[in-house]
Every structure is written in C-alpha cells, then in structure tokens.
Amino acid sequence: MVASTKRAQSTLATNGELFDDADSLKRRKTVQTHKPANGIGVGTPPISDSLSTSPAANGCLSALYSASTVAKIWGVAQRALNKSAPPTLYPEFTKPGGTAYVYRESDFWTSGFFPGSLYLLLERQRKYPQIAFRPSYSDLPQTPHTLQLQYACKWWTENLHKNSLLNTTHDLSFMISPWARKAWDIENDSKAYETLITSARTLATRYSSKTKCLRSWDTCVTKRYSFTDPSLDFLVIIDNMLNLDLLFWAASELRDSTLRDIAISHAESTQTHHIRPDFSTTHVVNFDQATGAVKAKMTNQGYDDSSCWSRGQAWAITGFAQTYNWTHNRSFLATACGCADYFLAHLPSSGVPPWDFSAPATSIQLTDTSAGIIACYGMLLLHTSLVALGQPSPYLKGALQILSGLCTTQLSPPAHFHSDPIVIPSVEHGTSNESGELEVEMGKGAETILEGSTINNYEFAPRQWADHGLVYADYYFLLVGNLLLDMGIGGHIAGQV
C-alpha cells in the first residue's frame, strides 16, 4: 500500500486507470503496483484462461448440477413441509464425523442460507430448464416439481421476514438477501421486496460517522479478550463487506444516496484498516467509539492476529468485487484482485484452501471448503468485470482450480431420489400405476453437499469446529453453479451444450 500523498500521486500518474480521480485517491489507501498484465493491482504473472470447461476435461465439476446435489437440499427441506407451522429452526452445520445438520434459531446469522439454496434451485429451473430437468437414466425426476419447490421456498422463509427489524446485528444481508432477492427477482414477491428495503434501512442504523463504517459485533468474548461495552469499543470484521451489497441494492431501488454513501464509506474504511500491504486481511479491527481511532487489530477465527484467515480473505475478494460492480470505482477492483492474487498464490496444489494460510503446516492440515467456494464465487465476479473492461483475467482459471479441488476431494457421499410406486383405483382403467412421493435417501453421506469446512479453529475461541459440513458452503456451491450457467460455462460442464 502507498503510505504518503506524494507517493500516491506518483502511483496515480503511472497507473491512473486504477482510480476514479485524485480526490478519491486522497480518501483511501491506494494500491502499490508493479503493473501486472491485467492492469489491476498487484498480481501473479498472467495466466491463460484457456482451461477447458468441457465435461471430459473437468468431469468432476458436473457435481454442480447432479441429482445428488439437488437431493441433498430437497431431502432436508421436505421434512418441514408437512409440519403444522413453518420452520423456526434452520440448518447450520454437521458435527465433525456426523451426518445430520445441527440447527439454529431463526435470528442466527446463517438462517438465510438454506432457504437461499432452495431459491437457487428454483432459479435454475426457471432460467435453465434444460439443466434442471435434463433426462436421467431412471424414470425418476432429478428435481422436485416447480410448484413443490415454490411452496418450499415460501414455507421456509415465512418466519424470516421479521429479521429485517433486527438492529443488533450487521448480518442482515446474510440473513435476508440469499432468499429475498431471488423471491423478488424471479417471483415478483412484494413482501420480500419490502423486507429487503426494511433490512437495508435497519442495517444503516449501525453506521458511525466517527469510524466511517458499520458496527459488526456489539460484544465479543473469547478466552483471550473481552469486549462487552459498545460505548467504548466499535468492532468491525472483514466479513461485513458482504453486507454492503444489500445497501447498494436498496440505494439503487430507492435512489437513496445516503445508503450508497454508507456502503462506500465502509468499503473505503475496510481498504484502509483491514487490507494489509501484501493484500492479506486482518479479521477484526476495534475502533474507539468516540474518536474513530484504531485501538487494536486481532483475529477471532484465524490462527493468530497477524495471520491470514482464509475465509476472511474470501469475504474480502467477494465483497470488494461486489462493491466494484455497484460503483465502478477501480480502486475497489484493484483491492479485490490483490486479495484474489494472495489467495491463489497461497493455495496448495490440491486447490482446497487451509483454514488459515499462515497456520503451521502439520501432517493433517485442516481445510476450509467454505473459504474455497466463497473465493471461487468472488473470482468469477472478478473475471466477468475484467473481461467487460477488455482486460485479461487469471481468475476463471483460478476459480475452476478451486472448484475442481473441492469437487474431487470434498463432496460428501451422494444422496439419491427414490419413489415407491402406488396403485390407484380408476373407473376408466381399473387401476393406475403411478409414482408416489419423491423422497430422498441420504445414504452414508452427510446432509450437506460439501464436507471439510472449518467454522472456527482459533486457539482461544469459546468453541472450535473443524472438518464438517456447513450450510453456507453449500449455498455458495449452488450460487457458483448458477453463475457459471449465466456465464455460458455451466452448460458445457453439465454436458448440455
């Protein structure tokens, strides 16, 4: 990063395409660059994107669109459909060595991801029926009927709308956007629209003009430190970058410059305080509530305060890529690319990231598949942005490298659809043989699509979770699949082009 104004002006003169104007440069840290081939930020040497996406070259990627992937989601969803009331508990993770989901209350930050997964399946049916309804070797459908899926989406989200009024959390985009944006976009659901708008306005109340960012946690207690007085401490985590998308969307819908300015201010503050000179990331920054000065930087889920927690790095890639897409401010693009370059440079040959890039290598290195698939999604966004600018991009190849690693080593054993035949008396035919209820057999595998995630392996965390399934890893797996279809690549992977 460039520390002085004089040096920053020199960078602007040399690489002016990175920034909107000199004034914007003064408001944020700039990017020290040796001008890689893609022209954006500090990069690895240019990598060709000629990696084939044909099924023959990347057969394992077909898991993105497999019947097992759909069955995992539907098998969990259908258990709630015949209950007397909509769900109030939502899947979060599987225990290490276990197969069944552990559930959390509806106001927990991960509650929106499972319903979001249902909406991604519905979106796939609507936009890409040739993928969702492609023929199989059996007579069984490979996905539930669209009307069943619509009902499941509504049923699983009925009790989530009230979360839009929660002013004690920064996670409203995680809790609301995965399902409500799709409900509005593909179902024209006006209730979901109002929930999104309310959520954005609620989230904006957590902004501080002193710190110039949104408060993440009100309190935080570990075995090493304790912050329990929000009047003294203002905690901001790198994950919060993913909540800006909600503010930008609402600002665009309402033409509300205040919401947009809050999101930009938070992104600029994160550039300054969470992004290190080498484009690794700090997890937590504690600001003085009264002055806005930085009091401390630390981790809450990584190896130590100076390490690079891989999921935090993935949040940064995706958050800054999204922020660029809303603002077209190339300093945000540069930051996203720098963070992606760091991720790829430290990625093992397996393509599956460790839980922390700085953790000591051991005979058994814990992985975090959630970090991998979130980074994969962010890199696909970056690739699309760079191509639109006419720039070469290494990020499609990087994303597919990660995705191949996950699909090769981290898929849980497959689930299967099955249906017992039923005989129905008929006046016209005597009897009629029909398929019964479409049910799911999970087999020996976990209820999640992916294994190998690590929620938290920090030495001083109140609890540690590692090597398990995780609901938002599966959500981003489906999201990546849909994005690849939008990019014209998914059809090749699924063998339908």
MOJONOR-V821804 format. One record per backbone hydrogen bond with DSSP energy under -1.0 kcal/mol. NH is the residue of the N-H (numbers start at 0). CO is the residue of the C=O. E is the energy in kcal/mol with one decimal. If there is no record, write none. Layout:
[[NH | CO | E] [NH | CO | E]]
This chain:
[[1 | 29 | -1.0] [7 | 3 | -2.2] [8 | 4 | -2.7] [9 | 5 | -1.7] [10 | 6 | -2.1] [11 | 7 | -2.4] [12 | 8 | -2.2] [13 | 9 | -2.0] [14 | 10 | -3.3] [17 | 14 | -2.2] [18 | 15 | -1.5] [24 | 20 | -1.5] [25 | 21 | -1.5] [27 | 24 | -1.0] [38 | 35 | -2.0] [57 | 53 | -2.3] [60 | 57 | -1.6] [61 | 58 | -1.6] [62 | 59 | -1.6] [63 | 60 | -2.3] [64 | 61 | -1.7] [65 | 62 | -1.1] [69 | 65 | -1.5] [70 | 66 | -2.8] [71 | 67 | -2.4] [72 | 68 | -1.2] [73 | 69 | -2.7] [74 | 70 | -3.0] [75 | 71 | -1.1] [76 | 72 | -2.3] [77 | 73 | -2.8] [79 | 76 | -1.5] [82 | 79 | -1.2] [89 | 103 | -2.8] [91 | 101 | -2.3] [92 | 101 | -1.2] [93 | 468 | -1.7] [97 | 94 | -3.0] [101 | 92 | -3.3] [103 | 89 | -2.6] [105 | 87 | -1.1] [107 | 104 | -1.9] [110 | 107 | -1.9] [112 | 109 | -1.5] [115 | 111 | -1.8] [116 | 112 | -1.9] [117 | 113 | -1.7] [118 | 114 | -2.1] [119 | 115 | -1.8] [120 | 116 | -1.8] [121 | 117 | -2.0] [122 | 118 | -2.7] [123 | 119 | -2.0] [124 | 120 | -2.0] [125 | 121 | -2.2] [126 | 122 | -2.9] [127 | 123 | -2.3] [130 | 127 | -1.6] [131 | 127 | -2.3] [132 | 128 | -2.9] [148 | 144 | -2.4] [149 | 145 | -2.7] [150 | 146 | -2.0] [151 | 147 | -2.4] [152 | 148 | -2.4] [153 | 149 | -2.1] [154 | 150 | -2.8] [155 | 151 | -2.6] [159 | 156 | -2.0] [162 | 159 | -1.6] [163 | 160 | -1.9] [164 | 161 | -1.6] [165 | 162 | -2.0] [174 | 170 | -2.2] [175 | 171 | -2.1] [176 | 172 | -1.4] [179 | 175 | -2.7] [180 | 176 | -1.7] [182 | 178 | -2.4] [183 | 179 | -2.1] [184 | 180 | -2.9] [185 | 181 | -2.9] [187 | 183 | -1.1] [188 | 182 | -1.8] [192 | 188 | -1.8] [193 | 189 | -2.3] [194 | 190 | -2.0] [195 | 191 | -2.2] [196 | 192 | -2.3] [197 | 193 | -2.6] [198 | 194 | -2.3] [199 | 195 | -2.3] [200 | 196 | -2.1] [201 | 197 | -2.4] [202 | 198 | -2.9] [203 | 199 | -2.1] [204 | 201 | -1.1] [205 | 202 | -2.0] [206 | 203 | -1.6] [207 | 212 | -2.0] [211 | 207 | -2.0] [214 | 205 | -2.6] [215 | 234 | -3.3] [219 | 226 | -2.7] [221 | 224 | -3.1] [222 | 459 | -2.9] [226 | 219 | -3.3] [231 | 228 | -2.1] [232 | 228 | -1.9] [233 | 286 | -1.9] [235 | 284 | -2.4] [237 | 282 | -1.9] [239 | 236 | -1.5] [240 | 237 | -1.9] [241 | 238 | -2.2] [242 | 239 | -1.6] [243 | 240 | -1.0] [247 | 243 | -2.7] [248 | 244 | -2.5] [249 | 245 | -2.5] [250 | 246 | -2.6] [251 | 247 | -2.2] [252 | 248 | -2.4] [253 | 249 | -2.8] [254 | 250 | -1.5] [255 | 250 | -1.6] [259 | 255 | -1.5] [260 | 256 | -2.8] [261 | 257 | -2.2] [262 | 258 | -1.9] [263 | 259 | -2.5] [264 | 260 | -2.7] [265 | 261 | -2.4] [266 | 262 | -2.2] [267 | 263 | -2.6] [268 | 264 | -2.4] [269 | 265 | -2.4] [270 | 266 | -2.3] [271 | 267 | -2.0] [272 | 268 | -2.5] [273 | 269 | -2.4] [274 | 269 | -1.1] [275 | 279 | -2.7] [278 | 275 | -2.2] [281 | 273 | -2.7] [283 | 297 | -2.8] [284 | 235 | -2.7] [285 | 295 | -3.1] [286 | 233 | -2.8] [287 | 292 | -3.3] [288 | 231 | -1.5] [291 | 287 | -2.5] [294 | 285 | -3.4] [295 | 285 | -1.5] [297 | 283 | -2.5] [306 | 303 | -1.3] [309 | 354 | -1.4] [312 | 308 | -1.9] [313 | 309 | -2.0] [314 | 310 | -2.7] [315 | 311 | -2.0] [316 | 312 | -2.2] [317 | 313 | -2.4] [318 | 314 | -3.0] [319 | 315 | -2.5] [320 | 316 | -1.9] [321 | 317 | -2.5] [322 | 318 | -2.1] [323 | 319 | -2.3] [324 | 320 | -1.9] [325 | 321 | -1.5] [326 | 322 | -2.0] [327 | 323 | -3.7] [331 | 328 | -1.3] [332 | 328 | -1.1] [333 | 329 | -2.5] [334 | 330 | -2.0] [335 | 331 | -2.4] [336 | 332 | -2.6] [337 | 333 | -2.5] [338 | 334 | -2.5] [339 | 335 | -2.2] [340 | 336 | -2.9] [341 | 337 | -2.0] [342 | 338 | -2.1] [343 | 339 | -2.6] [344 | 340 | -2.6] [345 | 341 | -1.4] [346 | 343 | -1.0] [350 | 347 | -2.0] [354 | 365 | -2.0] [356 | 307 | -2.6] [358 | 355 | -1.1] [367 | 352 | -2.1] [368 | 451 | -1.2] [371 | 367 | -1.6] [372 | 368 | -2.6] [373 | 369 | -2.1] [374 | 370 | -2.3] [375 | 371 | -2.3] [376 | 372 | -1.9] [377 | 373 | -2.2] [378 | 374 | -2.6] [379 | 375 | -1.9] [380 | 376 | -1.8] [381 | 377 | -2.2] [382 | 378 | -2.7] [383 | 379 | -2.1] [384 | 380 | -2.1] [385 | 381 | -2.7] [386 | 382 | -2.5] [387 | 383 | -1.9] [388 | 384 | -1.1] [389 | 386 | -1.5] [390 | 385 | -2.9] [397 | 393 | -1.9] [398 | 394 | -2.4] [399 | 395 | -2.5] [400 | 396 | -2.0] [401 | 397 | -2.0] [402 | 398 | -2.7] [403 | 399 | -2.6] [404 | 400 | -1.9] [405 | 401 | -2.4] [406 | 402 | -2.6] [407 | 403 | -1.9] [408 | 404 | -2.0] [409 | 405 | -2.6] [411 | 448 | -2.6] [415 | 440 | -2.2] [417 | 438 | -2.5] [421 | 433 | -3.1] [423 | 431 | -2.9] [425 | 429 | -2.3] [429 | 425 | -2.0] [430 | 428 | -2.1] [431 | 423 | -2.4] [433 | 421 | -2.6] [438 | 417 | -3.0] [440 | 415 | -3.3] [444 | 441 | -1.3] [446 | 98 | -2.8] [450 | 409 | -3.1] [452 | 467 | -2.9] [455 | 464 | -1.4] [456 | 300 | -1.0] [460 | 457 | -1.8] [464 | 455 | -2.1] [467 | 452 | -1.3] [470 | 91 | -3.2] [473 | 469 | -1.6] [474 | 470 | -2.0] [475 | 471 | -2.1] [476 | 472 | -1.7] [477 | 473 | -2.2] [478 | 474 | -2.4] [479 | 475 | -2.7] [480 | 476 | -1.8] [481 | 477 | -2.3] [482 | 478 | -2.5] [483 | 479 | -2.6] [484 | 480 | -1.5] [485 | 481 | -2.2] [486 | 482 | -2.0] [487 | 484 | -1.3] [488 | 483 | -2.6] [489 | 483 | -2.2] [492 | 488 | -1.8] [493 | 489 | -2.6] [495 | 490 | -2.8]]
